[in-house]
């Protein structure tokens, strides 16, 4: 049975490593780290007033999540989001999800019990909380993975998981936008509700609209962040 993840403002522990992770990740999402700036442990430790160990752990985590890439001179730098690559990956994501939803399988092969559990999990979330939270992207990924898995093709769901990991840094911007979390909750419930009612055409329409809307929000946010990253310029020695 899937364990519904509790993330971001819901569960992140307040260890030094997690605090460093959240702070650096926020700088990256807000575009405060200039393009090409070299992130060094000692400078970040000074900036955050903590030892280098939690800084190192947070940088490794952000690198694993594709928010950072290796700098040629050592250390890390912010991953430069490519609008073209993002669009291509969104296209692949949409194709995988739409195929999983419309995959020709008898009702007996589609896991409606798992879908009912998924629907219940999302009904427990607070629809009224408008607080932006980049970590909500993990809950969003979990929804789409489980929706795809219910089609009975585990390998397809695994490919979707890998695509979502690659675009996580840009998709996180979706949930830094005011009101997007509550909207996403409502849209997810509409999609899974339609599937449970065997209204597959309606579910496909809602899913396609949901992904397209998310992509539009993300593209606008990424454009703003890129502009900021370019405007701040690299501040020598500050990172």
C-alpha positions as CSV (number, residue, x, y, z in Angstrom):
1,X,0.0,0.0,0.0
2,X,1.3,3.5,-0.9
3,X,2.1,5.8,2.0
4,X,0.9,9.3,1.2
5,X,3.9,11.5,1.6
6,X,3.8,14.5,3.9
7,X,6.2,17.1,2.6
8,X,7.3,20.7,2.8
9,X,5.3,22.7,5.5
10,X,3.7,19.4,6.5
11,X,6.7,17.4,7.6
12,X,10.2,18.7,7.0
13,X,12.2,18.3,10.1
14,X,14.1,21.3,11.5
15,X,17.6,19.8,11.4
16,X,20.5,22.0,10.3
17,X,20.7,20.0,7.0
18,X,17.0,20.5,6.2
19,X,17.1,24.2,7.1
20,X,20.1,24.7,4.8
21,X,18.3,22.7,2.1
22,X,15.2,24.8,2.3
23,X,17.1,28.1,2.4
24,X,19.3,27.3,-0.6
25,X,16.4,25.8,-2.5
26,X,14.4,29.0,-2.0
27,X,17.3,31.1,-3.3
28,X,17.4,28.9,-6.4
29,X,13.6,29.0,-7.0
30,X,13.5,32.8,-6.5
31,X,16.4,33.4,-8.9
32,X,18.7,34.8,-6.3
33,X,21.6,32.7,-7.4
34,X,23.2,34.3,-10.5
35,X,23.7,32.1,-13.5
36,X,27.1,30.5,-13.4
37,X,27.8,31.5,-9.8
38,X,29.9,28.9,-8.0
39,X,28.3,27.7,-4.8
40,X,31.0,26.9,-2.3
41,X,30.5,25.1,1.1
42,X,32.6,27.6,3.1
43,X,30.8,30.7,1.7
44,X,27.3,29.2,2.2
45,X,28.3,28.1,5.8
46,X,29.2,31.7,6.5
47,X,26.1,33.0,4.9
48,X,23.8,30.6,6.9
49,X,25.9,30.7,10.1
50,X,26.3,26.9,10.4
51,X,29.0,24.3,9.9
52,X,29.9,22.9,6.5
53,X,28.5,19.4,7.1
54,X,24.8,20.4,6.7
55,X,25.7,22.6,3.8
56,X,27.4,19.7,2.1
57,X,24.4,17.4,2.7
58,X,22.0,20.0,1.4
59,X,24.1,20.6,-1.8
60,X,24.3,16.8,-2.4
61,X,20.5,16.6,-2.1
62,X,19.8,19.5,-4.4
63,X,22.2,18.1,-6.9
64,X,20.4,14.7,-6.8
65,X,17.1,16.6,-7.4
66,X,18.6,18.4,-10.4
67,X,18.4,21.9,-8.8
68,X,22.2,22.0,-9.0
69,X,24.9,20.8,-11.4
70,X,28.7,20.4,-10.9
71,X,30.8,23.5,-11.5
72,X,33.9,23.0,-13.6
73,X,36.1,24.5,-10.9
74,X,34.6,22.5,-8.1
75,X,31.4,22.9,-6.1
76,X,28.1,23.5,-7.7
77,X,26.1,26.0,-9.7
78,X,22.4,26.5,-10.3
79,X,21.0,24.4,-13.1
80,X,20.1,26.8,-15.9
81,X,16.5,26.0,-16.8
82,X,16.0,25.5,-20.5
83,X,12.6,26.5,-21.8
84,X,13.0,24.3,-24.8
85,X,14.0,21.2,-22.8
86,X,11.2,21.9,-20.4
87,X,8.6,22.0,-23.2
88,X,10.0,18.7,-24.7
89,X,9.8,17.0,-21.3
90,X,6.3,18.3,-20.7
91,X,5.3,16.9,-24.1
92,X,6.7,13.4,-23.1
93,X,5.0,13.7,-19.7
94,X,1.7,14.5,-21.3
95,X,2.0,11.6,-23.8
96,X,2.8,9.1,-21.1
97,X,-0.1,10.2,-18.8
98,X,-2.7,10.4,-21.6
99,X,-1.7,7.0,-22.8
100,X,-1.9,5.5,-19.3
101,X,-5.3,7.0,-18.9
102,X,-6.7,5.9,-22.3
103,X,-4.9,2.6,-22.3
104,X,-7.3,-0.1,-23.5
105,X,-7.7,-2.3,-20.5
106,X,-10.9,-4.0,-19.1
107,X,-12.3,-2.6,-15.9
108,X,-11.1,-5.7,-14.2
109,X,-7.5,-4.8,-15.0
110,X,-7.7,-1.2,-13.8
111,X,-7.0,-0.8,-10.1
112,X,-10.1,1.1,-8.9
113,X,-9.4,0.3,-5.3
114,X,-6.1,2.1,-5.6
115,X,-7.9,5.0,-7.3
116,X,-10.4,5.2,-4.5
117,X,-7.6,5.3,-2.0
118,X,-5.9,8.0,-4.1
119,X,-9.1,10.1,-4.1
120,X,-9.4,9.7,-0.3
121,X,-5.8,10.8,0.2
122,X,-6.4,14.0,-1.7
123,X,-9.7,14.8,0.0
124,X,-7.8,14.9,3.3
125,X,-5.7,17.9,2.1
126,X,-6.6,21.4,3.1
127,X,-8.4,23.0,0.1
128,X,-8.4,26.4,1.7
129,X,-4.6,26.8,2.4
130,X,-3.3,29.2,-0.3
131,X,0.3,29.2,1.1
132,X,2.9,28.6,-1.7
133,X,5.0,25.6,-1.0
134,X,7.5,24.2,-3.5
135,X,7.7,20.9,-1.7
136,X,4.1,20.3,-2.8
137,X,5.5,19.1,-6.1
138,X,6.3,15.8,-4.4
139,X,2.6,15.2,-3.6
140,X,1.7,16.2,-7.1
141,X,4.2,13.7,-8.6
142,X,2.8,11.0,-6.3
143,X,-0.7,11.6,-7.6
144,X,0.3,11.4,-11.2
145,X,2.4,8.3,-10.6
146,X,-0.4,6.5,-8.8
147,X,-2.9,7.5,-11.4
148,X,-0.6,6.0,-14.1
149,X,0.0,2.8,-12.1
150,X,-3.7,2.2,-11.8
151,X,-3.7,1.5,-15.6
152,X,-1.8,-1.8,-14.9
153,X,1.5,-0.8,-16.6
154,X,4.1,-0.4,-13.9
155,X,6.9,0.3,-16.4
156,X,5.0,3.2,-17.9
157,X,4.5,4.7,-14.4
158,X,8.2,4.3,-13.8
159,X,9.1,6.2,-17.0
160,X,6.7,9.0,-15.9
161,X,8.4,9.1,-12.5
162,X,11.8,9.6,-14.2
163,X,10.5,12.4,-16.4
164,X,8.9,14.1,-13.4
165,X,12.2,13.9,-11.5
166,X,14.0,15.7,-14.4
167,X,11.5,18.5,-14.5
168,X,11.0,18.8,-10.8
169,X,13.2,22.0,-10.5
170,X,11.0,23.8,-12.9
171,X,7.7,22.2,-11.9
172,X,8.3,23.3,-8.3
173,X,7.6,26.9,-9.5
174,X,4.0,25.9,-10.1
175,X,3.5,25.6,-6.4
176,X,5.3,28.8,-5.6
177,X,2.4,30.6,-7.3
178,X,-0.4,31.8,-5.1
179,X,-3.5,29.7,-5.3
180,X,-2.0,26.9,-7.3
181,X,-2.1,24.3,-4.5
182,X,-5.8,24.6,-3.9
183,X,-6.5,24.6,-7.6
184,X,-4.4,21.5,-8.1
185,X,-6.2,19.7,-5.3
186,X,-9.6,20.4,-6.9
187,X,-8.3,19.4,-10.4
188,X,-6.9,16.2,-9.1
189,X,-10.1,15.2,-7.4
190,X,-12.0,16.0,-10.6
191,X,-9.7,13.8,-12.7
192,X,-9.7,10.8,-10.3
193,X,-13.4,11.2,-9.7
194,X,-14.2,11.0,-13.4
195,X,-12.0,7.8,-13.8
196,X,-13.8,6.2,-10.8
197,X,-17.1,6.9,-12.6
198,X,-15.7,5.3,-15.7
199,X,-16.1,8.6,-17.6
200,X,-12.8,8.2,-19.4
201,X,-13.3,10.9,-22.1
202,X,-14.1,13.5,-19.4
203,X,-11.1,12.3,-17.3
204,X,-8.8,12.7,-20.4
205,X,-10.1,16.2,-21.1
206,X,-9.6,17.2,-17.4
207,X,-6.1,15.7,-17.3
208,X,-5.0,17.3,-20.6
209,X,-6.3,20.7,-19.4
210,X,-4.6,20.3,-16.0
211,X,-1.2,19.5,-17.5
212,X,-1.4,22.4,-20.0
213,X,-2.4,24.9,-17.3
214,X,0.5,23.8,-15.1
215,X,2.9,24.1,-18.0
216,X,1.7,27.7,-18.8
217,X,2.2,28.7,-15.1
218,X,5.6,27.1,-15.0
219,X,6.8,28.7,-18.2
220,X,5.9,32.2,-17.0
221,X,7.5,31.6,-13.6
222,X,10.7,30.2,-15.1
223,X,11.0,33.2,-17.5
224,X,10.7,35.6,-14.5
225,X,13.4,33.6,-12.6
226,X,15.8,33.5,-15.5
227,X,15.4,37.3,-15.9
228,X,16.2,37.8,-12.3
229,X,19.2,35.4,-12.4
230,X,20.6,37.4,-15.3
231,X,20.0,40.7,-13.7
232,X,21.6,40.0,-10.3
233,X,24.9,39.2,-11.9
234,X,27.6,37.2,-10.2
235,X,28.7,38.8,-7.0
236,X,32.4,37.8,-6.7
237,X,33.2,35.9,-3.5
238,X,29.6,36.1,-2.2
239,X,28.7,32.5,-3.0
